[in-house]
Amino acid sequence: MPARSWGVLAVLCGAIFLEGIDVAMLNVALPSIRADLGLSTGMLSGVVSAYVLGYGGFMLLGGRAADLLGRRRMFLLWLGVFLLFSGLGGFATEGWILLVARFVTGVAAAFMTPAGFSLITTTFPEGRQRNQALLVYAGTAAGGFALGLVIGGLLTALGWRWVFFAPVLLSLAILLAAIPLLKEPATRRPAVAGFDVAGGILITGAMILLVYGVVRLEHPADGVPLTAAVFAGGLALLAAFVAVERRSPNPLVRLGILRSGPLVRANLMAALLTASFFGFQFLVTLYLQELRGWSAIQTGLALLAAAADVVLAPTLTPWLVNRYGNARVIFTGLVSGLLAFALFRGVGLDWTYAAMLPSMLLIGLMFAFVYGPLTIVATDGIAEHEQGLAGGLINSSFQFGAALGLSLVTAVNVAALSTGTGLTALHTALTVPLATTLLATAIAATGLRGRARVPVKV
């Protein structure tokens, strides 16, 4: 690729890396934030949930806004918003300020991420260059979260406010580089006058309620009727959204896009992939810190092996995809994840890190072989004027899956603790990532079989 293309890719990878480390660093800093600001457990949980609600709730709207209003414009605007509200979090003296800062930061990421993603799919021509760019982008995204755990531990040692100030410096550098490098793709956009306001309100409300319902699964004792009502409300808004889109002359989401079998299967596997990965990572963190007494920095370093995809995604994965096709590579990655979770279910309190290492490395293989190829499958063959929508869909699936995985493993772990020890509860909760990966493997084996015979040049 030309030097300018590498510069564009570096900027967009920097943005997705920023989003990954921002989430990871905050998770490590939560105990210090609670101690300094005197936050209740509910408020502390709300700080995490606020970002998830903003991100998951506005992702589809963000993806379509990029198609309608301009990808470069949306990327730069919301990167600036991300910068400002990350800084606000660093100056917070009350819990509600953190809640506002994290919610708006999540909304900014929901608009910025699909805009950046669709800039890749529209800037790089379909085929070798685009697939290579997407695999590098995917590896950077996963690596950001893994490295964020270590960086967050180091910054928290200096003071938790640096967990908010560091993203400000990084986003400022990305913004200054993006302004001269990024160009609006020369594709015809639909008229802004045709923007589907009703559809935007309905889908955003539906996504917020559904994500909130998933978050509430972490606390089953807080009221099953309310959680059921939240889900019911979300599904009702989703049904109303579908009805509006069918009649709208300029729908926010063209429902016909969902007739693409590969796109639907890719989104299902994306949700199951992140459900298993983030659920497993949460359980490993509990195991190392609460059951084994490891520090946050030690835990982050232990999880670094799972970030092997940073190296594998742009190097080995492209060769494998070119040689064997997306379907077989995805299937192999999911089988690696199954083996990783099965091995870790035998974990004991006397395990050395060498005994855990095979699972960590296999998790890295899973992400390297699945995350990037799924983004290729989800956007391959989609019209350029709907690439933002396709990006919003796949990123919504990744985000929704992560929230679902965290909620399920938390709920199962808490329920198992009432009748057993912490280690027994951990073993029980590890069934969740194992089951979600098994389901994803079944989808990969049946749904993408045809594509395995059509290798894509990378």
ChimeraX attribute file (.defattr): number of C-alpha atoms within 10 A of each C-alpha:
attribute: neighborCount
match mode: 1-to-1
recipient: residues
	/A:1	9
	/A:2	6
	/A:3	8
	/A:4	11
	/A:5	17
	/A:6	12
	/A:7	15
	/A:8	21
	/A:9	23
	/A:10	18
	/A:11	22
	/A:12	26
	/A:13	25
	/A:14	22
	/A:15	27
	/A:16	26
	/A:17	23
	/A:18	23
	/A:19	23
	/A:20	21
	/A:21	26
	/A:22	23
	/A:23	21
	/A:24	22
	/A:25	29
	/A:26	22
	/A:27	17
	/A:28	26
	/A:29	23
	/A:30	18
	/A:31	14
	/A:32	15
	/A:33	19
	/A:34	15
	/A:35	10
	/A:36	11
	/A:37	12
	/A:38	13
	/A:39	18
	/A:40	12
	/A:41	9
	/A:42	8
	/A:43	16
	/A:44	18
	/A:45	14
	/A:46	20
	/A:47	23
	/A:48	19
	/A:49	21
	/A:50	21
	/A:51	24
	/A:52	27
	/A:53	28
	/A:54	23
	/A:55	30
	/A:56	28
	/A:57	27
	/A:58	27
	/A:59	33
	/A:60	28
	/A:61	23
	/A:62	31
	/A:63	34
	/A:64	30
	/A:65	24
	/A:66	31
	/A:67	25
	/A:68	23
	/A:69	15
	/A:70	18
	/A:71	29
	/A:72	20
	/A:73	18
	/A:74	24
	/A:75	27
	/A:76	20
	/A:77	15
	/A:78	22
	/A:79	23
	/A:80	19
	/A:81	18
	/A:82	26
	/A:83	22
	/A:84	18
	/A:85	23
	/A:86	25
	/A:87	22
	/A:88	19
	/A:89	23
	/A:90	19
	/A:91	15
	/A:92	17
	/A:93	11
	/A:94	12
	/A:95	20
	/A:96	14
	/A:97	17
	/A:98	25
	/A:99	22
	/A:100	18
	/A:101	23
	/A:102	28
	/A:103	23
	/A:104	23
	/A:105	29
	/A:106	28
	/A:107	24
	/A:108	27
	/A:109	28
	/A:110	29
	/A:111	28
	/A:112	31
	/A:113	28
	/A:114	34
	/A:115	31
	/A:116	26
	/A:117	28
	/A:118	27
	/A:119	27
	/A:120	24
	/A:121	26
	/A:122	21
	/A:123	18
	/A:124	21
	/A:125	11
	/A:126	15
	/A:127	13
	/A:128	14
	/A:129	17
	/A:130	20
	/A:131	28
	/A:132	23
	/A:133	25
	/A:134	26
	/A:135	29
	/A:136	25
	/A:137	28
	/A:138	28
	/A:139	28
	/A:140	27
	/A:141	24
	/A:142	26
	/A:143	24
	/A:144	27
	/A:145	23
	/A:146	26
	/A:147	22
	/A:148	28
	/A:149	29
	/A:150	24
	/A:151	22
	/A:152	28
	/A:153	26
	/A:154	20
	/A:155	20
	/A:156	23
	/A:157	14
	/A:158	11
	/A:159	13
	/A:160	23
	/A:161	19
	/A:162	21
	/A:163	30
	/A:164	23
	/A:165	19
	/A:166	21
	/A:167	20
	/A:168	23
	/A:169	13
	/A:170	15
	/A:171	22
	/A:172	16
	/A:173	13
	/A:174	21
	/A:175	21
	/A:176	12
	/A:177	15
	/A:178	22
	/A:179	13
	/A:180	9
	/A:181	14
	/A:182	23
	/A:183	14
	/A:184	12
	/A:185	18
	/A:186	8
	/A:187	11
	/A:188	10
	/A:189	15
	/A:190	13
	/A:191	10
	/A:192	12
	/A:193	8
	/A:194	13
	/A:195	19
	/A:196	18
	/A:197	11
	/A:198	15
	/A:199	24
	/A:200	21
	/A:201	14
	/A:202	20
	/A:203	25
	/A:204	23
	/A:205	18
	/A:206	26
	/A:207	26
	/A:208	21
	/A:209	25
	/A:210	25
	/A:211	25
	/A:212	22
	/A:213	23
	/A:214	22
	/A:215	24
	/A:216	22
	/A:217	23
	/A:218	21
	/A:219	17
	/A:220	16
	/A:221	10
	/A:222	11
	/A:223	11
	/A:224	13
	/A:225	10
	/A:226	12
	/A:227	21
	/A:228	14
	/A:229	13
	/A:230	21
	/A:231	20
	/A:232	16
	/A:233	17
	/A:234	24
	/A:235	16
	/A:236	14
	/A:237	22
	/A:238	21
	/A:239	15
	/A:240	16
	/A:241	23
	/A:242	19
	/A:243	12
	/A:244	17
	/A:245	19
	/A:246	14
	/A:247	9
	/A:248	17
	/A:249	12
	/A:250	18
	/A:251	21
	/A:252	25
	/A:253	25
	/A:254	15
	/A:255	11
	/A:256	8
	/A:257	15
	/A:258	12
	/A:259	9
	/A:260	12
	/A:261	13
	/A:262	20
	/A:263	24
	/A:264	18
	/A:265	19
	/A:266	28
	/A:267	24
	/A:268	19
	/A:269	29
	/A:270	26
	/A:271	24
	/A:272	26
	/A:273	30
	/A:274	26
	/A:275	28
	/A:276	31
	/A:277	25
	/A:278	20
	/A:279	27
	/A:280	25
	/A:281	18
	/A:282	14
	/A:283	21
	/A:284	19
	/A:285	20
	/A:286	17
	/A:287	20
	/A:288	18
	/A:289	15
	/A:290	12
	/A:291	15
	/A:292	14
	/A:293	12
	/A:294	16
	/A:295	14
	/A:296	21
	/A:297	18
	/A:298	15
	/A:299	21
	/A:300	24
	/A:301	17
	/A:302	21
	/A:303	24
	/A:304	19
	/A:305	19
	/A:306	27
	/A:307	24
	/A:308	23
	/A:309	31
	/A:310	24
	/A:311	16
	/A:312	19
	/A:313	29
	/A:314	22
	/A:315	16
	/A:316	13
	/A:317	27
	/A:318	28
	/A:319	15
	/A:320	18
	/A:321	23
	/A:322	17
	/A:323	16
	/A:324	17
	/A:325	21
	/A:326	28
	/A:327	27
	/A:328	23
	/A:329	25
	/A:330	30
	/A:331	23
	/A:332	18
	/A:333	22
	/A:334	28
	/A:335	18
	/A:336	22
	/A:337	30
	/A:338	24
	/A:339	17
	/A:340	23
	/A:341	24
	/A:342	16
	/A:343	14
	/A:344	19
	/A:345	16
	/A:346	11
	/A:347	16
	/A:348	15
	/A:349	10
	/A:350	8
	/A:351	11
	/A:352	10
	/A:353	10
	/A:354	8
	/A:355	14
	/A:356	17
	/A:357	17
	/A:358	17
	/A:359	23
	/A:360	24
	/A:361	20
	/A:362	23
	/A:363	30
	/A:364	29
	/A:365	26
	/A:366	28
	/A:367	30
	/A:368	31
	/A:369	31
	/A:370	29
	/A:371	27
	/A:372	28
	/A:373	25
	/A:374	26
	/A:375	25
	/A:376	23
	/A:377	21
	/A:378	23
	/A:379	24
	/A:380	18
	/A:381	13
	/A:382	17
	/A:383	12
	/A:384	18
	/A:385	18
	/A:386	22
	/A:387	27
	/A:388	33
	/A:389	30
	/A:390	30
	/A:391	28
	/A:392	29
	/A:393	24
	/A:394	27
	/A:395	25
	/A:396	25
	/A:397	24
	/A:398	23
	/A:399	24
	/A:400	25
	/A:401	28
	/A:402	22
	/A:403	27
	/A:404	25
	/A:405	29
	/A:406	26
	/A:407	23
	/A:408	23
	/A:409	28
	/A:410	23
	/A:411	18
	/A:412	20
	/A:413	23
	/A:414	18
	/A:415	17
	/A:416	19
	/A:417	15
	/A:418	10
	/A:419	10
	/A:420	12
	/A:421	11
	/A:422	18
	/A:423	17
	/A:424	14
	/A:425	20
	/A:426	26
	/A:427	19
	/A:428	18
	/A:429	24
	/A:430	23
	/A:431	18
	/A:432	23
	/A:433	29
	/A:434	21
	/A:435	15
	/A:436	23
	/A:437	26
	/A:438	19
	/A:439	17
	/A:440	24
	/A:441	23
	/A:442	14
	/A:443	17
	/A:444	22
	/A:445	17
	/A:446	11
	/A:447	16
	/A:448	20
	/A:449	15
	/A:450	11
	/A:451	16
	/A:452	18
	/A:453	13
	/A:454	15
	/A:455	16
	/A:456	19
	/A:457	18
	/A:458	19
